[in-house]
């Protein structure tokens, strides 16, 4: 490319419009809008963006945490969100370019940000919006603040029915609703596909009944609910349920014919009830199952094969057992193989994660945490063989006898096992402890392979070393 004297070649502007739009779609709205000052052409490019993502967090003063901002600052930030959104939308010709995603994240402070909802409602009326998302953030955790915040949210909701009527994703935090508020929100949000509730309820030990024609993904975390009732969710495919009360069955499953991915997380104390998955997940036939134990007591009760358990596990293909406590027998996990004939991949992480584990002995006694975190189980199926399991992945593997005997047990049982991946412990940027690195040398790897395969006829291939990105990603799913 030739350059005129005194000028530099603008290779970026020379790119076709569709490529420039693709580049700007990867930025948040505030960053993308800044490019409009470059030239008239860049202003036109901004008018064609398909992903409009704007967050109040992008307007935080530099070096200031979201938990440290004042109410007046919240008002200013929410106003900046509205201004940025209106600025970019006024450049668009109604109906000319589809908005694939319109995502808005804002704070629920002393001001009720009705202007944000109305701006989104106007955008939906003037443009074709495929997906729209509200993320409502609130950081006060005081009980009285939760009630007040819940009322403010409902004022916002009542004032912006057109915006909520077009939402496909709703993400709510730290709100206490009236008894029927969430049901009313779901009735208005007719297009809703994704719902996340974090620390939201209608009072301690309240019940959350859910019915919706299009909801496909549901996440409920640390909500003090007596029971979540999945009464009628014909399109639900994925559910995340973290932390539940212990004194009664926390989950009722009604009509959820498409549910295939379930993630369950709980921190079990010494008095916590053991969960029988045949009852907890009764009425489902899931394909992907994640069970998270937070490095504490195992809260799943191993079960002998029954018709109800077989019904739940008949389609199971992938299991991820996360943050299992260290130093305990893993044999109990074999009940999953016995009940899931189509299981292809079994992943587990064995890790006393310092960020999750309470180490203060006095606090452990006071709560009380369980001193014995393991669970015992003896298989009643002598000579059982599994013909589908192809992959076993263990993160946090050590050369201890309990690990070696468990892998050997799986190799004997899973007659078509193809690959065994044995990795060192995960690394955490917040923990001071260093991950184990076993096996370190080639000689140690050879010795370990001999211990694992001695006397067993298996074609399984052992893999050590760096964790494969695909395995780490699967550990985080669903």
VOLUM-653952 format. One record per residue (C-alpha): residue number from 1; residue in three letters; x, y, z. Coordinates in steps of 0.5 Angstrom, whole numbers, plus 500, padded with zeros to 3 digits. Layout:
! VOLUM-653952
NODE  seq  type    x    y    z
NODE  NUM   ALA    X    Y    Z
...
! end
This chain:
! VOLUM-653952
NODE  seq  type    x    y    z
NODE    1   UNK  500  500  500
NODE    2   UNK  503  507  498
NODE    3   UNK  503  512  503
NODE    4   UNK  502  520  501
NODE    5   UNK  507  525  504
NODE    6   UNK  505  526  511
NODE    7   UNK  500  521  512
NODE    8   UNK  500  514  515
NODE    9   UNK  496  508  511
NODE   10   UNK  490  507  515
NODE   11   UNK  489  499  514
NODE   12   UNK  484  498  519
NODE   13   UNK  479  503  516
NODE   14   UNK  481  500  509
NODE   15   UNK  477  493  512
NODE   16   UNK  470  492  509
NODE   17   UNK  464  494  513
NODE   18   UNK  462  487  516
NODE   19   UNK  469  485  518
NODE   20   UNK  469  492  522
NODE   21   UNK  462  491  525
NODE   22   UNK  465  484  527
NODE   23   UNK  471  487  531
NODE   24   UNK  467  492  534
NODE   25   UNK  462  487  536
NODE   26   UNK  467  484  541
NODE   27   UNK  467  491  545
NODE   28   UNK  463  493  550
NODE   29   UNK  458  499  548
NODE   30   UNK  462  504  551
NODE   31   UNK  469  502  548
NODE   32   UNK  465  501  541
NODE   33   UNK  462  508  541
NODE   34   UNK  468  512  542
NODE   35   UNK  470  510  535
NODE   36   UNK  465  514  532
NODE   37   UNK  469  520  533
NODE   38   UNK  474  518  528
NODE   39   UNK  470  519  522
NODE   40   UNK  463  519  519
NODE   41   UNK  464  512  516
NODE   42   UNK  466  509  524
NODE   43   UNK  459  513  526
NODE   44   UNK  456  509  521
NODE   45   UNK  459  502  523
NODE   46   UNK  457  503  530
NODE   47   UNK  450  504  527
NODE   48   UNK  450  497  525
NODE   49   UNK  453  493  531
NODE   50   UNK  449  487  533
NODE   51   UNK  451  486  540
NODE   52   UNK  450  492  544
NODE   53   UNK  453  490  551
NODE   54   UNK  453  496  556
NODE   55   UNK  454  495  564
NODE   56   UNK  455  500  569
NODE   57   UNK  461  497  571
NODE   58   UNK  464  500  565
NODE   59   UNK  463  507  568
NODE   60   UNK  466  506  575
NODE   61   UNK  471  511  577
NODE   62   UNK  478  508  576
NODE   63   UNK  481  504  582
NODE   64   UNK  474  504  586
NODE   65   UNK  471  497  587
NODE   66   UNK  463  497  586
NODE   67   UNK  462  495  593
NODE   68   UNK  465  502  595
NODE   69   UNK  461  507  591
NODE   70   UNK  456  512  594
NODE   71   UNK  448  512  592
NODE   72   UNK  450  519  589
NODE   73   UNK  455  515  585
NODE   74   UNK  450  510  583
NODE   75   UNK  445  515  580
NODE   76   UNK  451  518  576
NODE   77   UNK  453  511  573
NODE   78   UNK  446  509  572
NODE   79   UNK  445  516  568
NODE   80   UNK  451  514  564
NODE   81   UNK  448  508  562
NODE   82   UNK  442  511  559
NODE   83   UNK  446  516  556
NODE   84   UNK  451  511  552
NODE   85   UNK  445  507  550
NODE   86   UNK  441  513  547
NODE   87   UNK  447  515  544
NODE   88   UNK  448  509  540
NODE   89   UNK  441  507  539
NODE   90   UNK  439  514  535
NODE   91   UNK  444  513  530
NODE   92   UNK  441  507  528
NODE   93   UNK  435  506  522
NODE   94   UNK  429  503  525
NODE   95   UNK  429  496  523
NODE   96   UNK  435  496  518
NODE   97   UNK  440  492  522
NODE   98   UNK  438  486  527
NODE   99   UNK  440  487  534
NODE  100   UNK  443  480  536
NODE  101   UNK  444  482  543
NODE  102   UNK  442  488  548
NODE  103   UNK  445  487  554
NODE  104   UNK  444  492  560
NODE  105   UNK  447  491  567
NODE  106   UNK  446  496  572
NODE  107   UNK  445  498  580
NODE  108   UNK  439  498  584
NODE  109   UNK  440  504  588
NODE  110   UNK  436  509  592
NODE  111   UNK  434  511  585
NODE  112   UNK  429  507  581
NODE  113   UNK  433  506  574
NODE  114   UNK  426  507  570
NODE  115   UNK  430  511  565
NODE  116   UNK  434  505  563
NODE  117   UNK  428  500  563
NODE  118   UNK  424  505  558
NODE  119   UNK  430  506  554
NODE  120   UNK  431  499  553
NODE  121   UNK  423  498  551
NODE  122   UNK  424  504  546
NODE  123   UNK  429  500  543
NODE  124   UNK  425  494  543
NODE  125   UNK  419  498  539
NODE  126   UNK  424  501  534
NODE  127   UNK  429  495  532
NODE  128   UNK  429  488  531
NODE  129   UNK  432  485  538
NODE  130   UNK  433  477  538
NODE  131   UNK  436  477  545
NODE  132   UNK  435  482  551
NODE  133   UNK  438  481  558
NODE  134   UNK  437  485  564
NODE  135   UNK  443  484  570
NODE  136   UNK  440  488  576
NODE  137   UNK  446  488  581
NODE  138   UNK  445  490  589
NODE  139   UNK  451  489  594
NODE  140   UNK  447  490  601
NODE  141   UNK  446  484  604
NODE  142   UNK  442  486  610
NODE  143   UNK  435  483  611
NODE  144   UNK  432  490  611
NODE  145   UNK  436  492  605
NODE  146   UNK  434  486  601
NODE  147   UNK  426  487  603
NODE  148   UNK  427  495  600
NODE  149   UNK  431  493  594
NODE  150   UNK  426  488  592
NODE  151   UNK  420  493  593
NODE  152   UNK  425  498  588
NODE  153   UNK  426  492  583
NODE  154   UNK  418  491  583
NODE  155   UNK  417  499  582
NODE  156   UNK  422  498  576
NODE  157   UNK  418  492  573
NODE  158   UNK  411  495  574
NODE  159   UNK  414  502  570
NODE  160   UNK  417  498  564
NODE  161   UNK  412  492  562
NODE  162   UNK  415  493  555
NODE  163   UNK  422  492  556
NODE  164   UNK  421  486  561
NODE  165   UNK  416  483  556
NODE  166   UNK  422  483  551
NODE  167   UNK  427  480  555
NODE  168   UNK  430  473  554
NODE  169   UNK  435  473  560
NODE  170   UNK  434  476  567
NODE  171   UNK  440  476  572
NODE  172   UNK  438  478  579
NODE  173   UNK  442  479  586
NODE  174   UNK  440  480  593
NODE  175   UNK  433  481  593
NODE  176   UNK  427  479  597
NODE  177   UNK  420  479  594
NODE  178   UNK  413  479  596
NODE  179   UNK  410  472  595
NODE  180   UNK  407  472  588
NODE  181   UNK  412  477  585
NODE  182   UNK  417  472  582
NODE  183   UNK  411  469  579
NODE  184   UNK  408  476  576
NODE  185   UNK  415  477  573
NODE  186   UNK  415  470  569
NODE  187   UNK  408  472  567
NODE  188   UNK  410  478  564
NODE  189   UNK  417  476  561
NODE  190   UNK  414  471  556
NODE  191   UNK  420  471  552
NODE  192   UNK  425  469  558
NODE  193   UNK  429  463  556
NODE  194   UNK  435  464  562
NODE  195   UNK  433  466  569
NODE  196   UNK  439  467  575
NODE  197   UNK  437  468  582
NODE  198   UNK  442  469  587
NODE  199   UNK  441  470  594
NODE  200   UNK  433  472  592
NODE  201   UNK  427  469  596
NODE  202   UNK  420  471  599
NODE  203   UNK  423  471  606
NODE  204   UNK  426  465  610
NODE  205   UNK  424  458  608
NODE  206   UNK  419  461  602
NODE  207   UNK  417  456  596
NODE  208   UNK  419  458  589
NODE  209   UNK  414  455  584
NODE  210   UNK  416  456  577
NODE  211   UNK  412  455  571
NODE  212   UNK  414  458  564
NODE  213   UNK  413  456  557
NODE  214   UNK  420  458  554
NODE  215   UNK  425  458  560
NODE  216   UNK  431  453  558
NODE  217   UNK  436  455  563
NODE  218   UNK  435  456  571
NODE  219   UNK  440  458  576
NODE  220   UNK  438  458  583
NODE  221   UNK  444  460  588
NODE  222   UNK  444  461  596
NODE  223   UNK  437  463  596
NODE  224   UNK  434  461  603
NODE  225   UNK  428  457  600
NODE  226   UNK  424  451  603
NODE  227   UNK  423  448  596
NODE  228   UNK  424  450  589
NODE  229   UNK  418  447  585
NODE  230   UNK  419  446  577
NODE  231   UNK  412  445  576
NODE  232   UNK  411  446  569
NODE  233   UNK  417  448  565
NODE  234   UNK  417  444  558
NODE  235   UNK  423  447  555
NODE  236   UNK  428  447  561
NODE  237   UNK  434  444  559
NODE  238   UNK  439  446  564
NODE  239   UNK  439  447  571
NODE  240   UNK  444  450  577
NODE  241   UNK  442  449  584
NODE  242   UNK  447  451  589
NODE  243   UNK  446  451  597
NODE  244   UNK  439  449  600
NODE  245   UNK  436  448  606
NODE  246   UNK  436  441  610
NODE  247   UNK  430  440  613
NODE  248   UNK  426  438  608
NODE  249   UNK  426  436  600
NODE  250   UNK  429  442  597
NODE  251   UNK  427  440  590
NODE  252   UNK  420  438  587
NODE  253   UNK  420  436  579
NODE  254   UNK  414  436  575
NODE  255   UNK  414  437  568
NODE  256   UNK  421  438  565
NODE  257   UNK  421  433  559
NODE  258   UNK  427  436  556
NODE  259   UNK  432  437  562
NODE  260   UNK  438  434  561
NODE  261   UNK  444  438  564
NODE  262   UNK  444  439  572
NODE  263   UNK  449  442  577
NODE  264   UNK  448  441  584
NODE  265   UNK  452  444  589
NODE  266   UNK  452  444  597
NODE  267   UNK  456  444  603
NODE  268   UNK  454  439  608
NODE  269   UNK  455  439  615
NODE  270   UNK  455  434  620
NODE  271   UNK  447  434  621
NODE  272   UNK  446  435  614
NODE  273   UNK  441  430  610
NODE  274   UNK  444  425  605
NODE  275   UNK  441  426  598
NODE  276   UNK  439  420  594
NODE  277   UNK  439  422  587
NODE  278   UNK  433  417  585
NODE  279   UNK  429  421  589
NODE  280   UNK  432  428  588
NODE  281   UNK  432  428  581
NODE  282   UNK  426  423  580
NODE  283   UNK  422  425  574
NODE  284   UNK  428  426  570
NODE  285   UNK  433  423  565
NODE  286   UNK  439  427  565
NODE  287   UNK  445  427  560
NODE  288   UNK  450  431  564
NODE  289   UNK  451  431  572
NODE  290   UNK  455  435  576
NODE  291   UNK  456  434  583
NODE  292   UNK  460  440  587
NODE  293   UNK  462  438  595
NODE  294   UNK  466  444  597
NODE  295   UNK  471  440  599
NODE  296   UNK  467  438  605
NODE  297   UNK  462  432  607
NODE  298   UNK  460  428  601
NODE  299   UNK  452  429  601
NODE  300   UNK  450  424  596
NODE  301   UNK  448  417  599
NODE  302   UNK  450  411  594
NODE  303   UNK  444  407  592
NODE  304   UNK  444  400  590
NODE  305   UNK  441  399  583
NODE  306   UNK  433  400  583
NODE  307   UNK  428  402  578
NODE  308   UNK  427  409  580
NODE  309   UNK  435  410  580
NODE  310   UNK  436  407  573
NODE  311   UNK  430  411  570
NODE  312   UNK  434  418  573
NODE  313   UNK  441  415  570
NODE  314   UNK  438  411  564
NODE  315   UNK  441  417  559
NODE  316   UNK  447  419  563
NODE  317   UNK  453  420  559
NODE  318   UNK  457  425  563
NODE  319   UNK  459  426  570
NODE  320   UNK  463  431  574
NODE  321   UNK  464  430  581
NODE  322   UNK  468  437  583
NODE  323   UNK  472  439  590
NODE  324   UNK  471  432  593
NODE  325   UNK  475  432  600
NODE  326   UNK  482  429  600
NODE  327   UNK  484  423  604
NODE  328   UNK  477  419  603
NODE  329   UNK  476  412  599
NODE  330   UNK  473  414  592
NODE  331   UNK  469  407  591
NODE  332   UNK  462  410  593
NODE  333   UNK  462  413  586
NODE  334   UNK  462  406  583
NODE  335   UNK  454  406  584
NODE  336   UNK  454  411  579
NODE  337   UNK  457  406  574
NODE  338   UNK  452  401  576
NODE  339   UNK  446  405  575
NODE  340   UNK  448  409  568
NODE  341   UNK  450  404  563
NODE  342   UNK  451  409  557
NODE  343   UNK  456  413  562
NODE  344   UNK  462  415  557
NODE  345   UNK  466  420  561
NODE  346   UNK  467  420  569
NODE  347   UNK  471  427  571
NODE  348   UNK  473  428  578
NODE  349   UNK  477  433  582
NODE  350   UNK  480  431  589
NODE  351   UNK  482  438  593
NODE  352   UNK  482  441  600
NODE  353   UNK  481  447  597
NODE  354   UNK  483  453  602
NODE  355   UNK  479  458  599
NODE  356   UNK  473  453  600
NODE  357   UNK  475  450  607
NODE  358   UNK  474  452  614
NODE  359   UNK  480  451  617
NODE  360   UNK  479  454  624
NODE  361   UNK  478  448  629
NODE  362   UNK  473  452  633
NODE  363   UNK  469  455  628
NODE  364   UNK  469  448  625
NODE  365   UNK  466  445  632
NODE  366   UNK  461  451  633
NODE  367   UNK  457  450  626
NODE  368   UNK  459  444  626
NODE  369   UNK  463  441  620
NODE  370   UNK  464  434  619
NODE  371   UNK  470  431  622
NODE  372   UNK  469  424  617
NODE  373   UNK  467  427  610
NODE  374   UNK  467  420  607
NODE  375   UNK  462  415  605
NODE  376   UNK  462  408  605
NODE  377   UNK  459  403  600
NODE  378   UNK  460  396  598
NODE  379   UNK  457  394  591
NODE  380   UNK  452  388  591
NODE  381   UNK  453  387  584
NODE  382   UNK  459  382  584
NODE  383   UNK  463  381  577
NODE  384   UNK  459  387  574
NODE  385   UNK  462  390  568
NODE  386   UNK  461  397  564
NODE  387   UNK  461  397  557
NODE  388   UNK  460  404  555
NODE  389   UNK  465  408  560
NODE  390   UNK  471  411  555
NODE  391   UNK  474  416  559
NODE  392   UNK  476  417  566
NODE  393   UNK  479  424  568
NODE  394   UNK  482  425  576
NODE  395   UNK  485  432  578
NODE  396   UNK  489  432  584
NODE  397   UNK  491  425  583
NODE  398   UNK  496  422  588
NODE  399   UNK  500  416  588
NODE  400   UNK  497  413  595
NODE  401   UNK  494  407  595
NODE  402   UNK  487  409  595
NODE  403   UNK  488  413  588
NODE  404   UNK  491  407  585
NODE  405   UNK  486  402  588
NODE  406   UNK  480  406  585
NODE  407   UNK  483  407  578
NODE  408   UNK  485  399  578
NODE  409   UNK  477  398  580
NODE  410   UNK  475  402  574
NODE  411   UNK  479  399  569
NODE  412   UNK  477  392  571
NODE  413   UNK  470  394  571
NODE  414   UNK  470  399  565
NODE  415   UNK  472  393  560
NODE  416   UNK  472  398  554
NODE  417   UNK  476  404  558
NODE  418   UNK  480  408  553
NODE  419   UNK  484  413  556
NODE  420   UNK  485  415  563
NODE  421   UNK  488  422  565
NODE  422   UNK  491  423  572
NODE  423   UNK  493  430  573
NODE  424   UNK  496  434  579
NODE  425   UNK  492  439  583
NODE  426   UNK  489  445  580
NODE  427   UNK  492  452  582
NODE  428   UNK  488  457  585
NODE  429   UNK  491  464  585
NODE  430   UNK  488  466  591
NODE  431   UNK  491  460  595
NODE  432   UNK  498  460  598
NODE  433   UNK  499  452  597
NODE  434   UNK  502  450  591
NODE  435   UNK  499  444  587
NODE  436   UNK  502  437  587
NODE  437   UNK  506  435  581
NODE  438   UNK  506  428  581
NODE  439   UNK  509  424  577
NODE  440   UNK  515  428  576
NODE  441   UNK  520  424  572
NODE  442   UNK  519  419  567
NODE  443   UNK  521  413  572
NODE  444   UNK  516  415  576
NODE  445   UNK  511  415  571
NODE  446   UNK  513  408  568
NODE  447   UNK  513  405  576
NODE  448   UNK  506  408  576
NODE  449   UNK  503  405  570
NODE  450   UNK  506  398  572
NODE  451   UNK  502  399  579
NODE  452   UNK  496  401  576
NODE  453   UNK  496  396  570
NODE  454   UNK  499  390  574
NODE  455   UNK  495  383  573
NODE  456   UNK  489  387  569
NODE  457   UNK  487  386  562
NODE  458   UNK  486  393  559
NODE  459   UNK  487  397  553
NODE  460   UNK  487  404  557
NODE  461   UNK  492  409  555
NODE  462   UNK  495  413  561
NODE  463   UNK  496  420  560
NODE  464   UNK  500  425  565
NODE  465   UNK  502  432  565
NODE  466   UNK  499  439  563
NODE  467   UNK  491  439  563
NODE  468   UNK  488  439  557
NODE  469   UNK  484  445  556
NODE  470   UNK  478  441  554
NODE  471   UNK  478  437  560
NODE  472   UNK  478  444  565
NODE  473   UNK  472  447  561
NODE  474   UNK  468  440  562
NODE  475   UNK  470  441  569
NODE  476   UNK  466  448  569
NODE  477   UNK  460  445  565
NODE  478   UNK  454  445  566
! end
